[in-house]
Amino acid sequence: MQSLKLKSGNQIPILGLGTWQLSGKDCKEAVKKAIELGYTHIDTALIYENQEEIGEALKEIKIDRSKLFITSKVWRDNLDYHGVLGQCDEILYELGLDYIDLLLIHWPNSSVPMKETFRAFKELIREGKVKQIGVSNFTINHLKKALETSEVPITVNQVEYHPYLNQEELLNFCKKNNIILTAYSPLARGEVFKDNLLKEIAEKYNKSAAQVTLRWLIQKGIVVIPKSKNEKKIKENKEIFDFKLKREDVDKINNIKIKKRLVNPAFSEF
């Protein structure tokens, strides 16, 4: 599994299993299948209500903890100092782990001072409960404020990113500040499967539209966390390291004219 170097000095696998909207037995089996197929990066969040199932899967698979990279997130209503500390303890309890590799602010919340949140993150790193911290759904303005506020490195910004939401300006800002960008909903919640351009490019490489999309993202230096409970799809999503898109095909995808955000809750601060 290929990886990228974080600002903290540690490595993050460039492909992970997303678990948003996975629950119960489906979630548990998907995690087990993914790890058996060579995935080491699992992405979850307290609000997904699936961390206990993920914890059970990790116990049953009996993999060396040091080989795993587990990401979780603190919900926006709990970003005060004590709220962050409490949520982290709850995350660790549900997952059955001693530490989290990456803990993120799930969504920005302008009503809570970032100073409080990052003070708690610093404490969690000091205690060894968290290896590195980051953010999710942060715009450039959010990131500027976070970079000014946090005393520990902000290593990741996890955002919606796919061919219909190609956030080049945000990506370039992250690269300039040595922040790895992670793409959630990288397959546009299945919409790429129907895209004629992506299917046409896929035929050239004897790949699927999903594989071409994921390859396009990792060639940009973006971590991808596609979600699936289907073993065939989980395996297919991993088969993106044996080919490379030509510049002309990258440009075609870059120039897709459709622009739409698929995840935009009422509380978002975009």
Phi, psi and omega in degrees: 000125178288154181218166177240149180274128177275161178302333179286345183103344178277172182252145173241126177301137186284345176236133177222172176261118173280145183234009177301129180074008169266138181211166175055218183298324179302316181294312182301313181291324179297317179296316179298315179297316181300313181295321177298330180274359176109001174290144174233351184252117179240129182250128178216189177196153181302320185286348177288342180056040179227009186290330178295320178294321177296318178300319178296319179297318181296323178292318184289327182283338176053052177264149178301121182306324184294343180271353182262154173231107184252125177250135171222177189218146176265129183291154188296337179279356185234036185269000173289165186308305183287330177296318178297313181299318180293318180293323179298316179298321179294319178300312181298319180297312182295320181280343183070034184242160177270338181205159175250136179290322182215123177245128185244151161287120187293313176218144176294151178219103186294347180278351178245123180302129179301331181303321179296314182298311184287335174294320178292319178300318179300319179295320180294323176292318179299322181281350180083010179279340181223136180274319176207161185238163179196195183223170178216143179062032178267133173278177177300318180296319176299316182296319179301316180293320180296318180296327178286335189265317189284135177270351176245153185299132171272111191265334189219145167234114181263122184219163172293128181206122179199179183300340180261002174215070183273094188270068185299319181297316178294317179300315181296321177297317179298315180298319180299329183256017177055044175248125178283134177263129176251133181262116168264160188050046185294341179259019178052042178053039175093354184291335180293336181298334185260359186282121184296320179297313181295323177293322179295315178295320181300321180299325180298327185255004184057044180231177178264166177298325179295315180296321178296318180297313180295322178295319177303318181291314183290333175291342174275356183083027182255136173283140181239141181227065179296143179260138170197149173253359183268121183302320180298318180291320179300318178293315180299320181295338179275344185270060182235009184254005182252014176207165179221134178288137175289156182306320182296325180284323174301316181296321179299318180290320177303328187265011174302131187276341180294131178228110178206141177261126184266339180240105184211072182296162184302330183274358185297154182242038179288000000 
